[in-house]
Each structure stands twice: as structure tokens, then as C-alpha cells.
Amino acid sequence: MPSTARDRSSAGGLLSIGQVLARLENEFPGLSSSKLRFLEAQGIVNPARTESGYRKFSHADVERVRLALTLQRDHYLPHSVIREHLADIDAGNSPDVPVPPSIHSTARRYKRADLLAAASAPTQLLNDAISTGVLVAAESYGEDAVTLLRALVALDRHGIEPRHVRGMRQTVDREVSLIESALAAYLRRSDATARARADELAPELASRLDEVRRIFTQSALERMLSS
């Protein structure tokens, strides 16, 4: 159960978002209140809440944020890796700094027959996914393709075919174009700092778009079920 500000008051003075920003702004000039809220949404930090709902950060929270931002800035680590690293520390271990994921990943690749077997998918469903552009044809496929094909199998049981979700891929392409446009100033630069900032902001913007889509979908479902 999340702790409250009252529960943790004995640990010392708690800080508001503004006070946390003031403490960290010299080290991380780009830090903002929305970034802190995003770190919370990603499970990086779990600040207390007052009865009015305001976030309150302990000194341990501030150090946790500092470590997460340092790992992101200096080692280009994604939030998922940072979260696992912090969980390892929480478990009482002293892990080394993780190695950034390599673009030359050794993750398993699946040939066509292996992909069909892993997803328990019929051949025609895979053919339909490729012909409609939902899945791009390749000599081998990664884990994302397995996950996608499994989802298509589940949807197909309810009469939702690959052609029905083709528009979703087109929507995603438009959203990526929005993100690319928003980050154009960083993407035009070739220095590592700009690239790191783009790498940091891109998933945050994608998460916000996911949030908007989720709210729209939930509202539409509520209207459908109440009609």
C-alpha cells in the first residue's frame, strides 16, 4: 500500500515538487515537474501524498531520482532497465551499473515456422497480417512479432481480423510523426547531449499519447455499454 505523508513524516522533512526541482536543477537543468511525475508513473519513485493529494518527497526519494537521472544521462539507460536496477538495490544487493542495451542484440530470432509455432497461429492469419501491413515480412522475427501475432490470434477468435486493425498501425505512424516533429530541434543536432534528450523525451511523449488514447477508448466504451 502506498505510504502517506503522515506515515513518513518521521523520516525527516518532506519536500514538494518545487523543492525537489530546486535541489536538482544544477545537476539536471532540463528537469521539470512533468518529468518527476513521469518518473513516478514509470515506477522509478513513489512519493508520499498529503490528504489533499500533493506529492511529498523524502530525502531518500530525492536520492533515488538523482540516481535514476544520472543513469539515464550518463549511461543512456531506458526506464525499464533503471527500474530493474533500483529494484535490485531495494532487495539489498549492490549491483553494477547495467550495460546499455546493444543495437546488436543477441535476443532470439524466429524463422517463419518458429514464429507460427511460438504464437500458436494458423498460416493464413500470418499471411493476412503481412498482406495488410500489420506485420512486416522478414526472414526472421523478434519477440515483438511473437507478441503481436499472439494478440492477433486472440482477436481473431472474436472476429477481429488483421485488416480490421490495419488502421491502428497507420495511427501509430502518424503519432510517431508528431513526436518526430516535436523533437525536430534535437534530432537535427548530432551531439550526444541532444540525442540523449531526444531518447528521453520520445518515450515520454509516446506515453502521453497512449494516455490520451486510453482515455478516449475508455470514454467510448462507457458510451457503448451505457447505450
C-alpha positions as CSV (number, residue, x, y, z in Angstrom):
1,M,0.0,0.0,0.0
2,P,1.4,3.5,-0.9
3,S,2.6,5.4,2.1
4,T,1.2,8.8,3.0
5,A,3.0,11.9,4.0
6,R,1.8,11.4,7.6
7,D,3.2,7.9,7.7
8,R,6.6,9.1,6.6
9,S,6.8,12.4,8.4
10,S,9.1,10.8,11.0
11,A,11.8,10.2,8.3
12,G,12.5,13.9,8.2
13,G,11.3,17.0,6.3
14,L,9.3,16.1,3.2
15,L,9.8,18.1,0.1
16,S,7.4,19.4,-2.5
17,I,8.0,19.0,-6.2
18,G,9.3,22.6,-6.4
19,Q,11.8,22.0,-3.6
20,V,13.0,18.8,-5.3
21,L,13.5,20.7,-8.6
22,A,15.4,23.4,-6.7
23,R,17.7,20.8,-5.2
24,L,18.4,19.0,-8.5
25,E,18.3,21.8,-11.1
26,N,22.0,22.5,-11.1
27,E,22.8,18.8,-11.9
28,F,19.8,18.3,-14.2
29,P,18.9,21.6,-15.9
30,G,16.2,20.0,-18.0
31,L,14.3,18.5,-15.0
32,S,10.7,19.6,-14.7
33,S,7.6,18.8,-12.6
34,S,6.2,16.8,-15.5
35,K,9.4,14.8,-15.7
36,L,9.1,14.0,-12.0
37,R,5.5,12.9,-12.4
38,F,6.6,10.8,-15.4
39,L,9.3,9.0,-13.3
40,E,6.5,8.2,-10.7
41,A,4.3,6.8,-13.5
42,Q,7.2,4.7,-14.6
43,G,7.6,3.2,-11.1
44,I,11.0,4.9,-10.5
45,V,9.9,6.8,-7.4
46,N,6.9,6.6,-5.2
47,P,6.4,9.9,-3.3
48,A,4.1,10.2,-0.4
49,R,0.8,12.1,-0.8
50,T,-0.8,14.6,1.6
51,E,-4.5,14.3,2.4
52,S,-5.1,16.9,-0.4
53,G,-3.2,14.8,-2.9
54,Y,0.0,16.8,-3.1
55,R,3.2,14.8,-3.7
56,K,5.8,14.9,-0.9
57,F,9.3,13.5,-1.5
58,S,11.6,12.2,1.3
59,H,15.4,12.7,1.1
60,A,15.6,9.0,0.0
61,D,13.2,9.8,-2.8
62,V,15.4,12.6,-4.0
63,E,18.5,10.4,-4.0
64,R,16.5,7.8,-5.9
65,V,15.5,10.4,-8.5
66,R,19.1,11.6,-8.7
67,L,20.4,8.1,-9.3
68,A,17.8,7.4,-12.0
69,L,18.5,10.6,-13.8
70,T,22.3,10.0,-13.6
71,L,21.8,6.5,-15.1
72,Q,19.7,8.0,-17.8
73,R,22.0,10.9,-18.6
74,D,25.4,9.2,-18.3
75,H,24.6,5.7,-19.4
76,Y,21.7,6.2,-21.7
77,L,19.6,3.5,-19.9
78,P,15.9,3.2,-20.6
79,H,13.4,3.4,-17.7
80,S,12.8,-0.4,-17.7
81,V,16.5,-1.1,-17.0
82,I,16.7,1.7,-14.4
83,R,13.6,0.3,-12.7
84,E,15.1,-3.2,-12.5
85,H,18.4,-1.8,-11.2
86,L,16.6,0.1,-8.4
87,A,14.6,-3.0,-7.5
88,D,17.9,-4.9,-7.2
89,I,19.1,-2.2,-4.8
90,D,15.9,-2.3,-2.9
91,A,16.4,-6.0,-2.4
92,G,19.6,-5.3,-0.6
93,N,22.0,-6.0,-3.4
94,S,24.8,-3.9,-4.7
95,P,24.5,-4.3,-8.5
96,D,26.9,-2.9,-11.0
97,V,25.7,-0.2,-13.4
98,P,23.8,-2.0,-16.1
99,V,25.2,-2.1,-19.6
100,P,23.0,-0.2,-22.1
101,P,21.0,-2.5,-24.5
102,S,23.0,-3.1,-27.6
103,I,21.6,-2.4,-31.1
104,H,23.3,-5.7,-31.9
105,S,21.1,-7.7,-29.6
106,T,21.5,-11.4,-29.2
107,A,17.8,-11.8,-28.5
108,R,16.2,-14.8,-30.1
109,R,15.1,-14.5,-33.7
110,Y,12.3,-16.6,-35.2
111,K,12.0,-18.0,-38.6
112,R,8.5,-18.1,-40.1
113,A,7.7,-21.6,-38.9
114,D,9.1,-20.9,-35.5
115,L,7.0,-17.7,-35.3
116,L,3.8,-19.6,-36.2
117,A,4.6,-22.2,-33.5
118,A,5.5,-19.7,-30.8
119,A,2.3,-17.7,-31.4
120,S,0.1,-20.8,-32.0
121,A,-1.1,-19.1,-35.1
122,P,-2.5,-20.5,-38.3
123,T,-0.6,-19.8,-41.5
124,Q,-3.4,-17.8,-43.1
125,L,-3.5,-15.4,-40.1
126,L,0.2,-14.6,-40.6
127,N,-0.3,-14.2,-44.3
128,D,-3.2,-11.8,-43.7
129,A,-1.2,-9.8,-41.2
130,I,1.6,-9.4,-43.7
131,S,-0.6,-8.6,-46.7
132,T,-2.5,-5.9,-44.7
133,G,0.8,-4.4,-43.5
134,V,0.1,-5.1,-39.8
135,L,3.3,-7.2,-39.7
136,V,6.2,-6.5,-42.0
137,A,7.5,-9.6,-43.8
138,A,11.1,-10.6,-42.9
139,E,13.5,-13.5,-43.0
140,S,13.4,-13.7,-39.2
141,Y,11.3,-12.0,-36.5
142,G,11.9,-10.8,-32.9
143,E,9.9,-11.2,-29.7
144,D,7.6,-8.2,-30.6
145,A,6.4,-10.1,-33.7
146,V,5.5,-13.1,-31.5
147,T,3.6,-10.9,-29.1
148,L,1.8,-9.1,-31.9
149,L,0.8,-12.4,-33.6
150,R,-0.4,-13.8,-30.3
151,A,-2.6,-10.8,-29.9
152,L,-3.9,-11.2,-33.4
153,V,-4.7,-14.8,-32.7
154,A,-6.8,-13.8,-29.6
155,L,-8.6,-11.0,-31.6
156,D,-9.3,-13.4,-34.5
157,R,-11.3,-15.6,-32.1
158,H,-13.7,-12.8,-31.7
159,G,-13.9,-12.0,-35.4
160,I,-11.4,-9.1,-35.4
161,E,-9.1,-9.8,-38.3
162,P,-5.8,-8.2,-39.2
163,R,-7.5,-6.0,-41.8
164,H,-9.6,-4.5,-39.0
165,V,-6.6,-3.3,-37.1
166,R,-4.6,-2.0,-40.0
167,G,-5.8,1.5,-39.2
168,M,-4.1,1.2,-35.8
169,R,-0.7,0.9,-37.4
170,Q,-1.4,3.9,-39.6
171,T,-2.4,5.8,-36.5
172,V,0.8,4.9,-34.8
173,D,2.8,6.1,-37.8
174,R,1.0,9.4,-37.5
175,E,1.8,9.6,-33.8
176,V,5.4,8.9,-34.4
177,S,5.4,11.7,-37.0
178,L,4.0,14.0,-34.3
179,I,6.8,13.0,-31.9
180,E,9.4,13.4,-34.6
181,S,8.1,16.9,-35.4
182,A,8.1,17.8,-31.6
183,L,11.7,16.6,-31.3
184,A,13.0,18.1,-34.6
185,A,15.3,20.6,-32.8
186,Y,17.1,17.7,-31.0
187,L,17.1,15.3,-33.9
188,R,18.7,17.9,-36.2
189,R,21.7,18.1,-33.9
190,S,24.5,15.4,-33.9
191,D,25.9,15.9,-30.4
192,A,25.4,13.2,-27.7
193,T,23.5,15.5,-25.4
194,A,20.8,16.3,-27.9
195,R,20.5,12.6,-28.9
196,A,20.2,11.7,-25.2
197,R,17.5,14.3,-24.7
198,A,15.5,13.0,-27.7
199,D,15.9,9.5,-26.4
200,E,14.5,10.6,-23.1
201,L,11.6,12.7,-24.4
202,A,10.4,10.3,-27.2
203,P,9.1,7.6,-24.8
204,E,7.6,10.3,-22.5
205,L,5.7,11.8,-25.4
206,A,4.6,8.3,-26.6
207,S,3.4,7.6,-23.1
208,R,1.3,10.8,-23.1
209,L,-0.2,9.9,-26.4
210,D,-1.0,6.4,-25.0
211,E,-2.7,8.0,-22.1
212,V,-4.8,10.2,-24.3
213,R,-5.8,7.2,-26.5
214,R,-6.6,5.2,-23.3
215,I,-9.0,7.9,-22.1
216,F,-10.6,8.2,-25.5
217,T,-11.1,4.5,-25.7
218,Q,-12.5,4.2,-22.1
219,S,-14.9,7.0,-22.8
220,A,-16.1,5.4,-26.0
221,L,-16.5,2.0,-24.3
222,E,-18.5,3.6,-21.5
223,R,-20.8,5.2,-24.1
224,M,-21.2,1.9,-25.9
225,L,-22.0,-0.1,-22.8
226,S,-24.5,2.5,-21.4
227,S,-26.4,2.9,-24.7
